Amino acid sequence: MAEGRRPTVPKTHSRKNGPDKGHDEKDSHMSLQCSFGETCPLGSRQQRIAQLNDCLRTTAQGGRIVMTAGIAALSAADITDTVAAVAAFDGFNDDNDPHGEHDCAVLEIDGRTVIWKIDYYDQSMTFASDDPADPAITTRVLTIMLGEEY
């Protein structure tokens, strides 16, 4: 990240007003100085990655969301339920999230095994990101798939 540039966090994460409550345009982004080293005001690198991943998964902001052909073939109601279950997931533990980055999970939804995972690409979507903790150089992609598609 260039010297002096500040990362921004979507308005749904404003510290002033809390999640999605009473924002106006001037509150739409919160800026903090951060070098994206191991520690900064945003927390540890691992915490920043988890926060950015949670933001994408729960608010659909901060990256792209794709579904596989198997998910797309479900009924509209089943797709809605699946996306809502992925967004609501908070059962992270040492077994399913050993690195603490909130980057994947396996769920059972209406008798179907659903897997979601987040990958980190550079801004051109050509290569892996050099630093998934830095949203200025990372495009997050949340993929939602049926277990049999993995």
N, C-alpha and C positions, 0 to 999 in steps of 0.2 A: 504494500500500500504506500502510495506517495506520502512523503513527509507533510504533515499538516492536514491531510484529509481526515475526515471523521466518518465512522460508520454510522448508518442510520438504522433505526428499528421501526418497523411499521407501526402506525398509530394504534393498532390493537394492543401494543405493548408499552404504551405511554406510562411512565411511572407517576405522572401527575394525576391522571384521571382513571387509571386502572384499565382493565380489559374492556374495550369497545364502549366506554361510557362518556358521553358528553364531550366529544372532541370537536374542536374547530380547526380551521386550516392551519393556524399558527402552531397548534399542538400536534400536527400530523406526523412529525418525526422527532425523535429524541436523539441527540448527539452526545457522544462521549468520546474523549480522546483515548485512543487505544493503539498500541503498536502491533497487536496481534502476536505478541511473544507468548511466553508461558503464563504470565499473569497480567491483568489490566483491570480497569474498573468494571468490565463486563464479566469478570470471574476467570477461572482457569480455562485453558484451551478446550479441555473436555467439556466443561460446563457451557462454553459458548457454542460448541458444536451441538450439544443436546438442546440448548435453547433455540437455535436456528432450525434444527430438525423439528422440534415441537411446534414452532411457529408455522412451518409449512404444513405439517400434518393436521394441526388443529384449526388453522385459519385459511388455508389454501393461499397464503402469501409467502413470498420469499423463495419461489422456485416454480417448478412445473409438476403437475400431477398427471400421470398416465395410467391407463388400465389396459390389461391384456385383453385379447379376443374373448377369453373365457368369461371375464367379468362383464365385458360389453354385451355378451350374449344373454346375460341375465335380464329379468324383467326390470322395468324402471324402478319399481318399489324395492326389489332386491339390491339393485345398484345403490339406491339411496341409503338403504339400511347398512350396506357394506361400507360405504364411505363414512357414514356416521359412526359406525363401530370403530373404524380405523382412527378417526378424529378423537373419539372418546377414550381410546386405549390409554391406560396409565399404569398397567401392571408390570412395569419394568422392575427387574431384580437381577441379582448376580448371575443367574442361570441364563436368562434370555437377553441380557444387556451387559456382558462382561466388561465392555470398555466404557460404559456409562454415557454413550453418545445418542441413545434413543433412535437408532438407525434402522431397526427392523423388528418384526415380531410375527408370530403365527397365531391366528385367531380361529375359533370355531364360530361360524355365523350361520344360523339356520341349517345346521348339519353339514355345512361346507367348510373345508379348510381353506382359509384365506391367508396369504402371506403378503406383507407389505415391506418394502425396503427403500432406503434412500441412498442414492449414489451422488457423487460429487464430481462435476465436470468443470472445465475452464469455461470462460464466458462464450467461447465459440462453439462449445459442445463437441469439441474434437478430441480432447485429451482429458485425463483426470485432472482435478484441481490440484494446484501446488499446496494449497492450504484451506481445507474445508472450514476452518474457523473464521476465515475472512470472507464475508459476503460480497466484498467488492470484486473478488476474482473468482468466485464460485457460483455455479448454477446448480442448485439442488434439484434432483428429479426423484419424486416419490412414485414408485411403481406399485400398483395393487394387482395381485394375481391370484388365481386359484392354486391350491397346493399342487395339483397335478400338472400345472404348467411350469413349475420350477425345474 
